[in-house]
Amino acid sequence: MTRIRVLVVDDSVVIRKLLSETLSQDHALEVVGVASDGKIALAKIPLLKPDLITLDVEMPVMNGLETLAAVRKSYPKLPVIMFSTLTEHGAAATLDALSLGASDYATKPSNTGSAEVAIERIRADLIPKIKALCGVASLKLQPLARTRAVSKERVRTKSRIDIVAIGTSTGGPNALAEVLPKIPGDFPVPIVVVQHMPPIFTRLLAERLASRSTIPVEEGIAGTVLSAGHAWIAPGNFHMKVIRGGGEARINLNQAAPENSCRPAVDVLFRSVATAFGPNTLAVVMTGMGSDGVLGAQSICDVGGEVIIQDEASSVVWGMPGLVRASGLDDAAFPLDQLGNEITRRVQQSRALRPLESKNYTLSEHSAK
């Protein structure tokens, strides 16, 4: 097996050593070089021909964003993973990097007090991303054992859509920046989103999406009443659920155990929406590695809701949507540039045809615009 060639770019000797040693212990990876700043890295790329670069944000001479811009100009398809600190500044710089074309990011293990813990975090977070971006899938696109039979038997009721639930991971920030700005201001239902991200990152992501979108976009807050034409992003390190009662639907947050190694998890959100809205649900699974969202999509299918996915060609990693497709759970796949309009079309069409269908839930029409 050909090993994945990795170039580590970081101004910290400690981080370069930690990354090099940890990555090299995986038989699928080979660290072919290191660089202490972007200028050195750019000189080494044509010599070392790496398959992927890990790139620090804060460096002397040429920082991560400057380096990324230069890499994208000369090597538009070379995967780049930003390796940043879990701080306000680090999160903002990482989101800038993603918008400039970084493939993904991982947060540096800090304040662990233990080299073993730091190494384990790199193994759990960074290595799977390297493999996924270089086409070495850690999870084959095999359908879930029970979904094929169930999906064949389910009958689509084509119910009126009263909520949209979106799940995404790797490549998600840019994908959401493509989809949410296409949602019109008079969108008649709420949107709830899980994007795999740590704390701080999700708040800044919501703020950036809000600045580009007609509809308000906020980080989810416990107890918030869902309203039409408004989107909420699950906060990092919290599962987000939708709880319905008394004619309203509210956001519930908890820190129960991670699912699929994720908190927030798409499965948690999708299951709650299936329970709260049943067949009146439209779920959207977008680009991302891993299996999160497949069991949740199953729950939505089981109650007669609709599931659509982002297509393979436009996904950074087709893990999450690919597994939904392999399990026979989606109604259709769409390119990223069509998803926003397709979501809008399905919602508006379903409600025009069935305006009085929702039996026990009155959507709050007020919105915190």
N, C-alpha and C positions, 0 to 999 in steps of 0.2 A: 504493500500500500504506500502510495506517495504521501509523504507527510506535508502538512500545511506549513508553509514558510512564513514566519512572523517577524516583523521588524518592530522592536520596542523603542518608543520615543518618549523620554522623560528626563527632566533635568535632575531628578533625585537619584543619587547613586543607590540608595537603599531600595527604592521602588524598582529601578532597573534590575537589580540583583534578585529581588523577590519575584518579580514577574518572570525573569529569564529562567530561574530555577524551577518555579512552579509549573510554568508552561512546558518546559522541557521534560518534565516527569510524565507527561501524557504522550503516549507512543504515536498519537496522530499528529502531534505538533513538533515543529523545529524552530527554535529562535535563531534566525540566521544573522542577526545583528542588533545593535543597540545604538541609540543616538541621544545626545544630551540636549539638543535643540533642533528646531525645524530646519535650519540651514544645512546642518550635517545630515539630517534625515533625507532631505531632497537630493543631496549628493550621493547617498548610498542606495537609493531606490533603483536606479538603472543598473547598478553593479550587483546588488543582492537579489533583485527580482522577487520581492516578497509577494505572497498571496494575500496578505492582510497587514495592516499597521495598527498598533495601539498607540494612541496619541494623547499626551498630556495637554492640558489647557494652558496652564501658566508655565512659561519657559522664557529664559533670556534669549537675546539675539532675534529669535523669530518664534512668536508664540503659537499656540495650537490653532487658533482661527486663521492666522496668516498662512501657516503651513498647510492647513486643510484646503484653503482657497487655491494655493499653488498646486497641491496634489490633484485636486479636481480638474484643474486646467490641463495638466499633462496626462493624468491617469484617471479619467472620469469613472471608470468601473472598478477601480481598486477599493476593496472594502476597508473602511476606516472606523475603528471603535474608539471613541473618546473615553479617556480614563480620568475622571474628575473627582473633586472633593464634594462631599455632601454638605455644601454650604449654599447660602443665597447666591453668592457670586459664582460659585462653581456650577450651580444649577442653571443660572441665567446664561452663562457662557456655553454650557452644554446644549441648551435649546437653540442658541445662536448657531452652534456647530451643526446641529441636526438640520436647521433651515438652510445651511450652506452646503449640505450634501453628505454629512457624516452618516454612516450606515447605522450605527447604534452607539450606545454608551454603557459604561460600567462605572460604579462609584468606588473610589479607593477605600480600602479597609482602614479606618482610622480609629484611634482610641480603643483598640481591641485588647491591648495589654498582653497580647499573646501572638507570637509568630504563627503558631498552629492555627489559631482562629483566622488570622489574615490569609493564610494559605488556603484554608477551607473555603473562605468567601470567594477567593479568586477561582477556585475549582468549580464552585457552584454557580457563580454568576458570569464570569468572563469566558471560561472555556467553552460552555455550550453555545454562547453567542458566536465565538470564532468559528466553531464547527458548522453552525447553521448558515452563517454568511458565506462560508466557503463550500457549501453544498454537501457537507458531511452531516446528514440528518441524524440526530440522536434518537429520533422517534420516527419510525417508518409510517407512511400514510396507510395504515391498516384500519379498517372500520371497527368500531366498537362491536363487541360480540353480539349484543342484543339489538343494535339499531336497525340492521338491514330488514329484519322481519317486521319490526314495528313500523318502520318508515313506509313499507309497502302497503300496510294495512290502513294507515291513517287517511282520513278523508278531510280535505281542505274545505272549510266552511266559508272561506272568503268573508270573514267577519269584518265589521268596521274596525279600523285601527285606532286605538286610544292612547298608545304609548309606543315609543321607539327606544330600543335598548341596543347599545353598540358596545362591542368588545374588541380590543386590539392590543398589540404589544409592539414587537420590533417593527420599526417604520411607522408606528402609529401617530406620533406627533405631526409629521408631515402629511400623513393621510387624513387626519382630522382637520388639518388646516386647508385641505382641499375640499372636504365634504361639508363641514359646518357653515362656511361662508356662503354656500349655495342654498341653504335653508332660508326660505323667505320669512319676513317679519311677521306675517299673519299665519304662520304655521300653527295648525289647530291642536297639536298635542305636545306633551313634554318629551324631552329626550334625556336619557340617563346613559352615562358612559363609564366604562372601566378601561383605563389605559394603564398598563403595568408600569408604575413609576414610584419612586420613594417619596417621602414627605418633602416639602418645599417645591420639588419639581412639579407636582400636580397643581399646586396653587399658581405657580408662574405660567404653566401651560394653559390653565383656564383663563388667566389674564390676557395672554397673547391671543388665544382663540377669540376671546370677547372683542379684542381690538380690531379683529378682521371680519367679524360676523355681524349680521343684522340682528340676530337674536341674542339675548343675553346668555353668556356662558360663565358659570361660576363653579368653584369647588363645592362639593356637597357638604351641607351642614345638617347635623342630626335634627330632626323635627321639622325641616322645611317642607311646606306643602307644595306638591308638584303643580305647576300651572302651564297652560298652553304657551307654545312659542318660547320655551326656555330650556337650556341645556345645563346639566350638572355633571361634573367630572368627579369620580370617586377619589377621596383624598388618599395619599400614600400611607401605607401601613394600616389602613382600615378597610374592612369589607363594607360595601354599600348595598343595602337592600331597599326595596320598595314595600312599604306596609300600607295596606288599605283598610279604611274603617270610617264610619260616620260620614260617608259621602265624599271623603277625601283620600288622597294617597300622599304619604309622607316618606321622607328619607330616614332610614335607620342606619346607624353606623355601629360597627362592633369590631373587636379585635380577637375574634375566634381564631382558631388555628388556621394557618395558611392552607389553601387548597391548590394543588398543582404547583406547589412551592411559591404561590403568589398570595399576596394580600395588599391591595384588593384583588379578588378573583372574579373573572367573568362568570364562571359557573354560579357563584353565589348570587350575583345580581340577576342573572337570567332565571334562576329557579324562583326567586322572589317575585319577579315580574310575571312569570307563568302562573304563580299562585294568585297574585293580585288582579291580573287582567285577563288571564285565560286566553281565549281565541282572539281577543282584541289587541294582540301584541305583534309588533314587527321587530324581529331581532336581526342585527347586522354584524357579521363576523368579518373583521378586516385583518390585514397583514399582521403576522406575529409568529414567533416560534413556540413550539410546545403544543399541548393538547387542551389548554384552558378554553372553555366555551363549548366544547363538544357535548358534554353531559348536560350543560345548560340549554343548548340548542335542542337536545333530545326532549327535555322537559317542556320546552315551548311547542315543539311538534306534537307532543303527547296531548296537549290541551287544544290543539287546532290552530295555533298561531303560525305566522309566516316567518321564514328564515331566508335571508339572502346573504351572499358572501362577495368579497372582493376577489377578482379573478387572479390566476397565477401570474400572468404576465406583468401585472402592475403591482404585485406584492413584493416587498423587500424579502420577506420569508413567507412561504406558503404553508406554514405548519398548521396554524389554527384554522384558517379557512379550508385548507386542503384536507384536514381530517374531517371537517364537517361534510365536505363533498364526498370523501371516501366512505363516510357512514350513511350516505343517502339522505341527509337531513335538510339540504338547502333546496329552495325553489328555483334559484337561478344565481349565476355569477355575473358580475359586472366589472368593467374596468374602473379604476379609481376615479377618473374624470367624469364618469357617468353616475356614480353612486349617489351623490347629493341630489341630483335631479330625479333619480329613480325612487329614492326614499320619499321625496316630496310628492311625486306622481302617485305612488301606491297609497300614501296616507290620504291625499285629497280625493282620489277616486273612490276609495273605500267609504269615505264619509259622505260623499255626494250621493252614493247609491244606497247607503244605509244610515241616514241621519238620525234615526230614533232607536237604533239597535241596542245601545248600552243600557242594560236593565237596572243595574244597582249602583251605578257610579256616575256622578255628575262632575265633570272635569272643572276645576277651578279656572275661571276665565281671567282672573286677574293675573298680572305678571309684573315682576319687579323690574320693569324697564326704567 
